[in-house]
Amino acid sequence: MKIKSYKELGAYQKSYDLVIMIYKMTQKFPKDEMYTMTSQIRRSAISIPSNIAEGYMRGSKEYIQFLKIALGSCAELETQLSLSKDISLCNQKEYDQAISLLSEVIKLLMTYVKRIGKFSDEQESDSNRSPLSANRY
């Protein structure tokens, strides 16, 4: 089955759900955190599905780079969630739910990067073959 839209990708769907979860969680943060932790954590979360979508639409050459940027945003978000828990901006249950969903997104993104990288390597190998060797098979 061919994927027709980035919206069908599991990593996109889960990261989109994660953004909604993060917004609900950060609504409870103190108002004096609005331009610091609240803003930063939301930007990191939003960056994940945004980069998945943008990379998908740009095409295969740039797609891996955008997936890696999304992975970088995952690492940022993971750090910010840990800090939020440790300075009591969120509770353990909220943290655990967000980290669990974030972990699923990371696993999916890493799988995509490996698969696309392998596919790109195979295509590059095919294009580097001489026409003579290609005709032998």
C-alpha positions as CSV (number, residue, x, y, z in Angstrom):
1,M,0.0,0.0,0.0
2,K,1.4,3.4,-1.1
3,I,1.1,6.3,1.3
4,K,-0.7,9.1,-0.4
5,S,-0.2,11.8,2.3
6,Y,2.1,12.5,5.2
7,K,-1.1,12.5,7.3
8,E,-1.2,8.7,6.9
9,L,2.2,8.3,8.5
10,G,2.1,6.8,12.0
11,A,4.9,9.2,13.2
12,Y,2.9,12.2,11.9
13,Q,-0.3,11.1,13.6
14,K,1.3,10.3,16.9
15,S,3.4,13.5,16.9
16,Y,0.2,15.5,16.1
17,D,-1.5,13.9,19.1
18,L,1.6,14.7,21.2
19,V,1.3,18.4,20.3
20,I,-2.3,18.4,21.5
21,M,-1.2,16.6,24.7
22,I,1.6,19.1,25.3
23,Y,-0.8,22.1,24.8
24,K,-3.2,20.7,27.4
25,M,-0.4,20.0,29.8
26,T,1.2,23.5,29.4
27,Q,-2.1,25.3,29.8
28,K,-1.6,24.4,33.5
29,F,1.9,25.9,33.7
30,P,2.2,29.1,35.7
31,K,1.6,32.4,33.7
32,D,5.2,33.5,34.4
33,E,6.4,30.5,32.4
34,M,4.4,31.6,29.3
35,Y,7.4,33.1,27.5
36,T,9.9,30.6,28.7
37,M,9.2,26.9,29.3
38,T,5.6,27.0,27.9
39,S,6.7,28.6,24.7
40,Q,9.8,26.5,24.3
41,I,8.1,23.2,24.9
42,R,5.3,24.0,22.6
43,R,7.7,25.0,19.8
44,S,9.6,21.8,20.1
45,A,6.5,19.7,20.0
46,I,5.0,21.6,17.0
47,S,8.3,21.2,15.2
48,I,8.0,17.4,15.1
49,P,4.9,16.9,12.9
50,S,5.7,20.1,11.0
51,N,9.1,18.7,9.8
52,I,7.6,15.3,9.0
53,A,5.0,17.1,6.8
54,E,7.5,19.5,5.2
55,G,10.0,16.8,4.4
56,Y,7.4,14.5,2.9
57,M,6.2,17.3,0.6
58,R,9.7,18.3,-0.5
59,G,10.5,14.8,-1.7
60,S,13.0,12.0,-1.1
61,K,16.3,14.0,-1.4
62,E,15.4,16.3,1.5
63,Y,13.1,14.0,3.4
64,I,15.8,12.3,5.6
65,Q,17.1,15.6,6.6
66,F,13.7,16.8,7.8
67,L,13.1,13.5,9.6
68,K,16.5,14.1,11.4
69,I,15.4,17.6,12.3
70,A,12.2,16.1,13.7
71,L,14.3,13.7,15.8
72,G,16.3,16.7,17.1
73,S,13.1,18.3,18.2
74,C,12.2,15.1,19.9
75,A,15.4,15.3,21.9
76,E,14.7,18.9,22.8
77,L,11.2,18.0,23.9
78,E,12.4,15.1,26.0
79,T,14.8,17.4,27.8
80,Q,12.1,20.0,28.4
81,L,9.6,17.5,29.7
82,S,12.2,16.2,32.1
83,L,12.9,19.7,33.3
84,S,9.2,20.4,33.6
85,K,8.8,17.4,35.8
86,D,11.8,18.1,37.9
87,I,10.8,21.7,38.6
88,S,7.2,20.6,39.3
89,L,5.5,22.2,36.3
90,C,3.9,18.9,35.5
91,N,3.2,15.8,37.5
92,Q,4.6,12.3,37.0
93,K,1.5,11.0,35.2
94,E,1.5,13.8,32.6
95,Y,5.2,13.3,32.2
96,D,4.9,9.5,31.7
97,Q,2.1,9.9,29.2
98,A,4.0,12.4,27.1
99,I,7.3,10.5,27.3
100,S,5.6,7.3,26.3
101,L,4.0,8.9,23.2
102,L,7.3,10.7,22.4
103,S,9.2,7.4,22.6
104,E,6.8,5.9,20.0
105,V,7.4,8.8,17.7
106,I,11.2,8.5,18.1
107,K,11.1,4.8,17.2
108,L,9.0,5.4,14.1
109,L,11.2,8.3,12.9
110,M,14.3,6.2,13.4
111,T,12.7,3.4,11.4
112,Y,11.8,5.8,8.6
113,V,15.3,7.2,8.5
114,K,16.9,3.7,8.2
115,R,14.4,2.5,5.6
116,I,14.7,5.7,3.4
117,G,18.5,5.7,3.8
118,K,18.7,2.1,2.7
119,F,16.4,2.8,-0.2
120,S,18.5,5.8,-1.2
121,D,21.7,3.8,-1.0
122,E,20.2,1.1,-3.2
123,Q,19.1,3.6,-5.8
124,E,22.5,5.3,-5.7
125,S,24.2,1.9,-6.2
126,D,21.9,1.2,-9.2
127,S,22.7,4.5,-10.8
128,N,26.4,4.0,-10.3
129,R,26.4,0.8,-12.3
130,S,27.8,0.9,-15.8
131,P,25.3,0.3,-18.6
132,L,27.2,-2.8,-19.5
133,S,26.9,-4.4,-16.2
134,A,23.2,-3.5,-16.0
135,N,22.5,-5.2,-19.3
136,R,24.1,-8.5,-18.1
137,Y,21.1,-9.3,-15.9
